[in-house]
Amino acid sequence: FSPDGRRVATAAGDKTAKVFDVETGEEVHTLKGHTGCVRSVSFSPDGNRVATASEDKTAKVFDVETGEEVHTLKGHTCCVSSVSFSPDGKRVATASYDNTAKVFDVETGEEVHTLKGHT
């Protein structure tokens, strides 16, 4: 759900994510660009962005208003299984089956840290 509860984002095996209006049930946007199943979605704290995690080894950040892709977050060597915004909305964390997590800067799309230690 978006922070204001007005929209919900869904992940799907058809390589897309969708944003729906909760009150009407109408589709607002289809978020396209992944080449693998989308495994996870997350709204930014201000509700202006949606991040997606995919089996194509990437995460993406989309503009909720337009549905347009803002950044592709690259660097994992296996499926990205989870994505989450930081409380201030400035970072996105991803988790992958490559046994790492990564932190990205939302403004630039650049990787900030690779977190290792899982086996």
C-alpha positions as protocol buffer text, in pm:
chain_id: "A"
residue {
  index: 1
  type: PHE
  ca { x: 0 y: 0 z: 0 }
}
residue {
  index: 2
  type: SER
  ca { x: 104 y: 358 z: -57 }
}
residue {
  index: 3
  type: PRO
  ca { x: 164 y: 554 z: 264 }
}
residue {
  index: 4
  type: ASP
  ca { x: -170 y: 737 z: 223 }
}
residue {
  index: 5
  type: GLY
  ca { x: -352 y: 408 z: 156 }
}
residue {
  index: 6
  type: ARG
  ca { x: -493 y: 528 z: -177 }
}
residue {
  index: 7
  type: ARG
  ca { x: -294 y: 293 z: -399 }
}
residue {
  index: 8
  type: VAL
  ca { x: -161 y: -60 z: -392 }
}
residue {
  index: 9
  type: ALA
  ca { x: 126 y: -202 z: -597 }
}
residue {
  index: 10
  type: THR
  ca { x: 146 y: -565 z: -704 }
}
residue {
  index: 11
  type: ALA
  ca { x: 426 y: -786 z: -837 }
}
residue {
  index: 12
  type: ALA
  ca { x: 365 y: -1057 z: -1097 }
}
residue {
  index: 13
  type: GLY
  ca { x: 511 y: -1339 z: -1298 }
}
residue {
  index: 14
  type: ASP
  ca { x: 434 y: -1156 z: -1624 }
}
residue {
  index: 15
  type: LYS
  ca { x: 745 y: -936 z: -1574 }
}
residue {
  index: 16
  type: THR
  ca { x: 541 y: -633 z: -1466 }
}
residue {
  index: 17
  type: ALA
  ca { x: 423 y: -459 z: -1154 }
}
residue {
  index: 18
  type: LYS
  ca { x: 93 y: -273 z: -1141 }
}
residue {
  index: 19
  type: VAL
  ca { x: -41 y: 17 z: -939 }
}
residue {
  index: 20
  type: PHE
  ca { x: -412 y: 17 z: -856 }
}
residue {
  index: 21
  type: ASP
  ca { x: -649 y: 271 z: -704 }
}
residue {
  index: 22
  type: VAL
  ca { x: -774 y: 112 z: -382 }
}
residue {
  index: 23
  type: GLU
  ca { x: -1112 y: 286 z: -381 }
}
residue {
  index: 24
  type: THR
  ca { x: -1211 y: 206 z: -740 }
}
residue {
  index: 25
  type: GLY
  ca { x: -1002 y: -104 z: -807 }
}
residue {
  index: 26
  type: GLU
  ca { x: -893 y: 56 z: -1135 }
}
residue {
  index: 27
  type: GLU
  ca { x: -545 y: 1 z: -1271 }
}
residue {
  index: 28
  type: VAL
  ca { x: -345 y: 326 z: -1262 }
}
residue {
  index: 29
  type: HIS
  ca { x: -20 y: 205 z: -1425 }
}
residue {
  index: 30
  type: THR
  ca { x: 155 y: -104 z: -1552 }
}
residue {
  index: 31
  type: LEU
  ca { x: 524 y: -77 z: -1463 }
}
residue {
  index: 32
  type: LYS
  ca { x: 722 y: -236 z: -1743 }
}
residue {
  index: 33
  type: GLY
  ca { x: 1088 y: -299 z: -1818 }
}
residue {
  index: 34
  type: HIS
  ca { x: 1188 y: -613 z: -1632 }
}
residue {
  index: 35
  type: THR
  ca { x: 1287 y: -923 z: -1829 }
}
residue {
  index: 36
  type: GLY
  ca { x: 1208 y: -1163 z: -1543 }
}
residue {
  index: 37
  type: CYS
  ca { x: 930 y: -1215 z: -1292 }
}
residue {
  index: 38
  type: VAL
  ca { x: 880 y: -928 z: -1047 }
}
residue {
  index: 39
  type: ARG
  ca { x: 919 y: -1063 z: -694 }
}
residue {
  index: 40
  type: SER
  ca { x: 867 y: -762 z: -466 }
}
residue {
  index: 41
  type: VAL
  ca { x: 738 y: -403 z: -470 }
}
residue {
  index: 42
  type: SER
  ca { x: 772 y: -116 z: -223 }
}
residue {
  index: 43
  type: PHE
  ca { x: 635 y: 239 z: -210 }
}
residue {
  index: 44
  type: SER
  ca { x: 864 y: 522 z: -103 }
}
residue {
  index: 45
  type: PRO
  ca { x: 766 y: 694 z: 223 }
}
residue {
  index: 46
  type: ASP
  ca { x: 630 y: 996 z: 33 }
}
residue {
  index: 47
  type: GLY
  ca { x: 436 y: 770 z: -206 }
}
residue {
  index: 48
  type: ASN
  ca { x: 597 y: 924 z: -517 }
}
residue {
  index: 49
  type: ARG
  ca { x: 807 y: 622 z: -617 }
}
residue {
  index: 50
  type: VAL
  ca { x: 767 y: 244 z: -640 }
}
residue {
  index: 51
  type: ALA
  ca { x: 1068 y: 13 z: -633 }
}
residue {
  index: 52
  type: THR
  ca { x: 1052 y: -334 z: -784 }
}
residue {
  index: 53
  type: ALA
  ca { x: 1274 y: -643 z: -744 }
}
residue {
  index: 54
  type: SER
  ca { x: 1305 y: -899 z: -1023 }
}
residue {
  index: 55
  type: GLU
  ca { x: 1441 y: -1236 z: -1122 }
}
residue {
  index: 56
  type: ASP
  ca { x: 1630 y: -1051 z: -1399 }
}
residue {
  index: 57
  type: LYS
  ca { x: 1894 y: -957 z: -1136 }
}
residue {
  index: 58
  type: THR
  ca { x: 1783 y: -593 z: -1119 }
}
residue {
  index: 59
  type: ALA
  ca { x: 1562 y: -363 z: -920 }
}
residue {
  index: 60
  type: LYS
  ca { x: 1390 y: -60 z: -1071 }
}
residue {
  index: 61
  type: VAL
  ca { x: 1251 y: 266 z: -939 }
}
residue {
  index: 62
  type: PHE
  ca { x: 938 y: 408 z: -1103 }
}
residue {
  index: 63
  type: ASP
  ca { x: 757 y: 740 z: -1078 }
}
residue {
  index: 64
  type: VAL
  ca { x: 409 y: 669 z: -939 }
}
residue {
  index: 65
  type: GLU
  ca { x: 247 y: 968 z: -1109 }
}
residue {
  index: 66
  type: THR
  ca { x: 366 y: 886 z: -1462 }
}
residue {
  index: 67
  type: GLY
  ca { x: 449 y: 514 z: -1439 }
}
residue {
  index: 68
  type: GLU
  ca { x: 785 y: 589 z: -1601 }
}
residue {
  index: 69
  type: GLU
  ca { x: 1107 y: 415 z: -1501 }
}
residue {
  index: 70
  type: VAL
  ca { x: 1346 y: 645 z: -1313 }
}
residue {
  index: 71
  type: HIS
  ca { x: 1641 y: 407 z: -1251 }
}
residue {
  index: 72
  type: THR
  ca { x: 1752 y: 49 z: -1304 }
}
residue {
  index: 73
  type: LEU
  ca { x: 1953 y: -69 z: -1003 }
}
residue {
  index: 74
  type: LYS
  ca { x: 2220 y: -315 z: -1117 }
}
residue {
  index: 75
  type: GLY
  ca { x: 2495 y: -522 z: -959 }
}
residue {
  index: 76
  type: HIS
  ca { x: 2341 y: -844 z: -830 }
}
residue {
  index: 77
  type: THR
  ca { x: 2448 y: -1170 z: -990 }
}
residue {
  index: 78
  type: CYS
  ca { x: 2128 y: -1360 z: -912 }
}
residue {
  index: 79
  type: CYS
  ca { x: 1755 y: -1303 z: -861 }
}
residue {
  index: 80
  type: VAL
  ca { x: 1662 y: -994 z: -659 }
}
residue {
  index: 81
  type: SER
  ca { x: 1402 y: -1119 z: -415 }
}
residue {
  index: 82
  type: SER
  ca { x: 1316 y: -816 z: -205 }
}
residue {
  index: 83
  type: VAL
  ca { x: 1323 y: -437 z: -215 }
}
residue {
  index: 84
  type: SER
  ca { x: 1257 y: -169 z: 47 }
}
residue {
  index: 85
  type: PHE
  ca { x: 1293 y: 208 z: 83 }
}
residue {
  index: 86
  type: SER
  ca { x: 1471 y: 365 z: 379 }
}
residue {
  index: 87
  type: PRO
  ca { x: 1247 y: 566 z: 616 }
}
residue {
  index: 88
  type: ASP
  ca { x: 1369 y: 894 z: 465 }
}
residue {
  index: 89
  type: GLY
  ca { x: 1319 y: 767 z: 107 }
}
residue {
  index: 90
  type: LYS
  ca { x: 1677 y: 847 z: 5 }
}
residue {
  index: 91
  type: ARG
  ca { x: 1796 y: 486 z: -24 }
}
residue {
  index: 92
  type: VAL
  ca { x: 1667 y: 155 z: -155 }
}
residue {
  index: 93
  type: ALA
  ca { x: 1785 y: -177 z: -13 }
}
residue {
  index: 94
  type: THR
  ca { x: 1773 y: -493 z: -220 }
}
residue {
  index: 95
  type: ALA
  ca { x: 1822 y: -857 z: -122 }
}
residue {
  index: 96
  type: SER
  ca { x: 1933 y: -1126 z: -364 }
}
residue {
  index: 97
  type: TYR
  ca { x: 1983 y: -1498 z: -394 }
}
residue {
  index: 98
  type: ASP
  ca { x: 2350 y: -1412 z: -459 }
}
residue {
  index: 99
  type: ASN
  ca { x: 2376 y: -1391 z: -77 }
}
residue {
  index: 100
  type: THR
  ca { x: 2420 y: -1014 z: -74 }
}
residue {
  index: 101
  type: ALA
  ca { x: 2210 y: -711 z: -4 }
}
residue {
  index: 102
  type: LYS
  ca { x: 2280 y: -379 z: -169 }
}
residue {
  index: 103
  type: VAL
  ca { x: 2197 y: -20 z: -81 }
}
residue {
  index: 104
  type: PHE
  ca { x: 2136 y: 227 z: -364 }
}
residue {
  index: 105
  type: ASP
  ca { x: 2096 y: 605 z: -375 }
}
residue {
  index: 106
  type: VAL
  ca { x: 1744 y: 680 z: -503 }
}
residue {
  index: 107
  type: GLU
  ca { x: 1841 y: 1015 z: -659 }
}
residue {
  index: 108
  type: THR
  ca { x: 2131 y: 882 z: -868 }
}
residue {
  index: 109
  type: GLY
  ca { x: 2057 y: 508 z: -891 }
}
residue {
  index: 110
  type: GLU
  ca { x: 2417 y: 442 z: -784 }
}
residue {
  index: 111
  type: GLU
  ca { x: 2515 y: 157 z: -552 }
}
residue {
  index: 112
  type: VAL
  ca { x: 2624 y: 284 z: -209 }
}
residue {
  index: 113
  type: HIS
  ca { x: 2707 y: -45 z: -31 }
}
residue {
  index: 114
  type: THR
  ca { x: 2719 y: -419 z: -86 }
}
residue {
  index: 115
  type: LEU
  ca { x: 2634 y: -604 z: 234 }
}
residue {
  index: 116
  type: LYS
  ca { x: 2798 y: -948 z: 254 }
}
residue {
  index: 117
  type: GLY
  ca { x: 2795 y: -1229 z: 506 }
}
residue {
  index: 118
  type: HIS
  ca { x: 2498 y: -1449 z: 421 }
}
residue {
  index: 119
  type: THR
  ca { x: 2574 y: -1799 z: 300 }
}
